[in-house]
Amino acid sequence: MYKMMTPGPTMVAENVRMARSLQVGNPDLDLDFFDFYKETCELYSELLHTKNESLILSGEGILGLEAAIVSLTESGDRVLVLDNGVFGKGFADFVDMYGGKSVLYSTDYKRAIDVAQLRSYLEQDSDFKYATVVHCDTPSGMLNDVSQICPLLKEFGIMTVVDSVSGMFGNPINVDHDQIDILCGGSQKAISAPIGLTLITISEDAKQAMEQRKTKIPAFYSNLMIFKDYYEKKWFPYSMPISDIYGLRQALENLKADPDHLERHHEIAKATREAIVRAGLSLYAENGYSDTVTVFSVPGSVKAQDILTIMKKEHNIMLAGSFDVMAGTVIRIGHMGENCTKENMIETLDALEKTLEELGVTLKEKLEFLM
Ligand SMILES: *Cc1c(COP(=O)(O)O)cnc(C)c1O
């Protein structure tokens, strides 16, 4: 197996893989499984510092984004879409698909959303049912400060849907303090469980907004209301992927047993960026660096794909390019969850240095990981 230093999926710990291989019962009928599911959701909420209810849905991260939008949006609702990255902009498609009227607030993709500028904008126009915010916009590694953005929107009476799929557990997030109405997470980023589950955390305000809709939610699988009272009724809307949830539970227990995980992400990310800059390479962004992924521009003389190919073929390490407007212009190193260790970064930067040398790039200094 190669070393998978991508910004999701990430590497999976052995105890998570073992948990997924356990003998399973019938998740629809076994009453104990309802407790296991609920306790796993509660553990996740606890790790995100919130009393809000969380749900685990069977489906990859995108399902959570779509479920949040279809469940909140009614025909004609104005929705503010904060756009300083590919995922940021992408929310507009979901909003419009379900009858909403997306209003893009587009800013420089190399900079985090400026909270003072957003405030000035809202002072002119704040007639929005909710806003969408991406915590870490993974294709560019852009981190937005949800601890300021979400309370600001709330001050103007605007609910927030936050995509923190690749932000959470590598960057601080505190759902109650940040007043986030719907938080979307996924199993395969810093949680470091395999791809397949999405996690949704829902505030009382968001639940009320869904209850008070004039029209029905035009969905079943992605309708967040179908989980209402599942525990009391001992009824799931569909058969739960029990093995995936066993794995997720172990991955969450691993996070809980590792209280320094945020600090480690911060130090490793900082050391990675410093090494990149010292070597004379340039970081893609000008500010707003996520501690889960480092994104640097491909030196003019080489092709992104050549870097990726040599890294994989000769060093057995997988890095990622990017996509959409970022395609071919940057390389991404994912140092989140299980990937985020000093040993992995030393090995990765050493291999990257050799790869760039082979491609004729002259570095100012060695790509040395100092921590
Ligand atoms: C990974 C990710 C998702 C989930 O979608 P993928 O299909 O796995 O890319 C959603 N939002 C963000 C910001 C992500 O990084």
The ligand as an ORCA input file, in Angstrom:
! r2SCAN-3c Opt
* xyz 0 1
  C     -14.245     16.127      0.826
  C     -15.168     17.260      0.914
  C     -16.535     17.082      0.755
  C     -17.083     15.731      0.404
  O     -17.007     15.524     -0.940
  P     -15.977     14.708     -1.826
  O     -16.781     14.153     -2.929
  O     -15.321     13.661     -0.987
  O     -14.962     15.695     -2.307
  C     -17.358     18.179      0.896
  N     -16.855     19.400      1.196
  C     -15.543     19.617      1.345
  C     -15.049     20.984      1.660
  C     -14.664     18.546      1.214
  O     -13.347     18.737      1.369
*
